[in-house]
Amino acid sequence: MYNEDVYVRSKVDFTSKVMSQMGIGLFITFLAAYLTYSSEAMLSLVFGNPFMVFVIMAVEIALVVYLSRRIDNMSLSEARGGFYIYAALNGLTLSSIFIAYEISSIYITFFIAAVMFMASGLIGMSIKRDISGLGQFFYMSLIGIIVMSIVNMFLRLPSVDIMISAIGVVLFSGITAYDMRKIKDIHYSVYNSVDVEAVSKYSILGALELYLDFINIFLYLLNLTGRRNK
């Protein structure tokens, strides 16, 4: 039997699980990035070999695909561990931002990205109608921005780089709203579930999606407005 109060409490609980897991992931990433930046040995390990970054990125992609496709067949500890490992590996590569940008600029941009992320998330949670049709639009837009980024790696045009960053901020703000709406839909599907572990695993999957959204907003915004070290 449907109970409005129970439903609202369960939705808040599920959302809080997602956001808390996302927060842990971001903390692990920041800690790994800062510790790597603070260690000459770690910087040499990660960036001394030109192939190491690509190896780390390949492992990250594999982890995301594995978590997304196998979430139902793994234990809660495996899902949580996979997410945390991904966050730590991402921190290794993101340590480069401490080399490229001023520390104060990184903190300010992080705060602005957090405000934009929360605003987009609130919009997504407040949307009443079905927006699943936007998924393909975001997917195609994401492919487009990746292609543009690859092409500009060879062209090295500052104006195109600025345009890509601006589009990236807007695109991932939209994707954040879309993913938050999806999280609300996931809550509908798990509301009557008695499998607490399954609910927790899906909260990790939601946290991974929002984590990726936030990181992309932050990086595009940093590239757009961040002050670089001289």
N, C-alpha and C positions, 0 to 999 in steps of 0.2 A: 504494500500500500504506500502511495506517495505521501511523503511528509515534507512540507515546505521548509520547516526549520532544520530538519535533518539534512535535507538536500543542500541548503545554503552552507551549513557547517561543513559538510563533506567537500563541497566545492572549494571553500576557503582552505581546508586541510590539504586537499590535493594540490592546489595552486601554491600553497606555502611549501610543500614538499619539493615541487619543481623549482621554485625560486631559491630555496635553501641549498639544493644540490648545485644549482647554477652558481650561487655565491661561493660555494666551496671550490668549484672548478676554477672560477676566476682568481680566487686567492692562491690556489696551487700554481696557476699559470704565472701570476705576478711574482710569487716567491721564487719559482724556478728561474724566471727571467732575471730577477735581480741578483740571485746567487750566482747565476752563470756570468752575468756582467761583472760581478765583483771578483771573479776568479780568472786569473790569466790562463790557468790550466784548462778550465772549462771552455773559455772562449777559443783557445787553441784547438781543443777537441772538436767543438761544434763547427767553427769557421776556418780552422786551419787546413782542413781537407775539403776541396770544392765539392766532393761527392757526398759528404756527410749530411749537409742540409737536405739534399734530395732524398737520401735514405730516410731521414727523420720524417720528412713530408710524406713519403710513400707509406711509412708505417702509420702515420696519422690518418691518411685516407683509408687505409685498410681497416683501422680500428673503427672509424665512423661507419663504414659499409657493414662491418661485422656486427656492430651494436644495432644498427638500424634493421638488419635483416634477421638477426638471430636472437633478438630480445626475448621472444617467447620461449626459447629453448635453453636459455642460460639461467643460472642461479642469480639471486639478487647480489651476492657478493662479487660474482663475475662481472655483472653489468656495472656495478659501482666501481670496481677496480679498473675496468676498461676505460670508463669515463675519466677517472683520476689519472691514469697513465697517459691518456690522450692530452689532458690539460697540462701535465708536466712536460711532455714532449713539445707541446706548442709553446710553452714557456722558454724552452731552450732556443728555439728559432726567433722568438719575439724579443730575446735579450738584445737583439741588434738595435731596437728602438732607443735604448739607453745610450748607445754609441752615436746614433744619428741625430737625436733630438735633445734639447735642453730638458732637464728633469722637471722644472716648473711647468714647462709646456706640456709635458706628458700628463702631469697631475691635472692641470686645467682641462685638457682635452678629455681626459677620463671622466671628469665631473660632467662636462657638457654632454658627452656620449651617454652617460648614465641618465641624465635628464631626458634626452631625446628617446632613449630606450624605454624609460618608464612611461613617457607620454604616448609613445606608439603602442606599448602594451595595454595601457588603459583604453585606448581607442579600440584595439582589437577585442578586448574583453567586453566592451559595451556594444559592439555590433550585434544586432539581433538577426539580420538576415544571413542566408547561406552565401559565403564568398568562396566556396571551394573552386569555382570557375576561374578565380584569379591565380590558382596554382600554376597553370600552364603558362600564363603571362609572365609570372615571376621567374619560372624556370627558363623560358626563352630569353628573358632580359638578362638573367644571370649568365647564360651562355654567351650572349652578346658582349657583356662587359669583360668576360674572361678573354674572348677573342681580341677585343680592343686592347686589353692589357698586354697580351702576348705580342701583338703587332707593334705596339708602342715600345716594347723592349728593344726593338731593332731601330725604330724611327727616333726614339728619345726626344719627342716633341713636348716641351713643358706645357703648352696650351692643351694638348690632348690629355696629358697626365692630370691636369687640373679638372678637365671635363669629366674624365673617368672617376675621379675622386668624388666630385659633386653628385654624379649619377649614382655612385655607390652608396653614398650617405642616404640619398632619397630612396633608393631601391631597398636597402636593408632595413630602413625604417618601416617601409611598407611590408616587407617580409616578416618583421617582428610583429606587426599588427595581425598579419595572416596566421602566424604560428601561435600567437596567443588565442586567437579564435579557434584554432585547431585543438589547443589544450583544453579549451572549454568543451569542445566536442568529445575529446577523449574522456573527460570527466563524465559526460552523459553515458558513455559506453561502460565505464567501470563503476558507476554509482551503485549498481545492485550487485557488484561482485563481492564474493566472500573471500576471495583470494587476495589477502593483504600483500603478499609478496609480488603478485602481478601488478597491483596498483603502484607499489613502490618502484618496480622496474619501469613502468611507463612514465613515472615521474622523472626518472633518470633520462629516459629518451627525450622527454620534453625539455629537460634542463640542457641537454646537449644541443638541441636545436636553438634554444634561446641564447646559449653560450656562444654559438657560432654567429648568430645575428649580432650580438653585442660586440664581439671581437671585430667583426667586419665594419660596423659603424665606427668604432673607435679608430681602427687603422685608416679608414678612408678619411675620417675627419682629421686625424693627425697629419696625414699627407697633405690635406687641403689647407690647414691653418696652423700646424705646428711650427715652432721655431727651431731650425736646425742648428746643431753645433757648428761653430766656425772652425 
